[in-house]
Amino acid sequence: MLLFFLQGMALAFPNIPLPSPFKLFLISQALQKGWRKTLPVCFAPWLTDGFIVALALFMLSQIPPWFVSVLRLAGGLFILFLAWKAILRLRQGGVRWEVSEEAAQRSFWQAVGINILNPNPYILWGVVAGPIVLQAWREQSPAVGLSFVVGFYLMFVLGLVGLTILFGTVGQMSERLNRALSVLAAVALLLFGLYQLWVGGAAFLALMG
């Protein structure tokens, strides 16, 4: 169970430094109202992402086990693609956090709605995270599969808390911290992608054998 919990945390970490509509809304609120008043909003993904996770797991539960292993291989390749993009961003100076006036004026529910309509979480849970949870659920126990989800959202929310406090106190991310987070994210994606290919390939060969 601990292994899948840590895998969930490892997958969530590279997503923290990447700007998104919800994160930009969160940061704009921290800059306007301070981090203490904004902090409760960090826990919104625990509620809003439940629909996406449940939908992905329901769809994946309808496919045969061997195809789940194929998806894990595809997920590994997708993560390596994200690692490559992260490396390209590093060569260009890292991720840039720019809070627009539109993000500052957006309401909480507008930010949540944009996040739900964003295709990236569906891709993440449909191709990468979902197959891991489902395989652990089937081969070990539901608790083991859910430990991955818990690890992912624990790390993700802690990351949102960190961003909120950082921008709410300092006002901006320093160039050194920005680059350090970008490097860590790229390395985490690379290692996770390689691990996914190894595990997915082994599971596929075991099923075919």
Secondary structure, 3 states (H helix, E strand, C coil): CHHHHHHHHHHHHHHCCCCCHHHHHHHHHHHHHCHHHHHHHHHCHHHHCHHHHHHHHHHHCCCCHHHHHHHHHHHHHHHHHHHHHHHHHHHCCCCCCCCCHHHHHCCHHHHHHHHHHCHHHHHHHHHHHHHHHHHHHHHCCHHHHHHHHHHHHHHHHHHHHHHHHHHHHCCCCCHHHHHHHHHHHHHHHHHHHHHHHHHHHHHHHHHHC
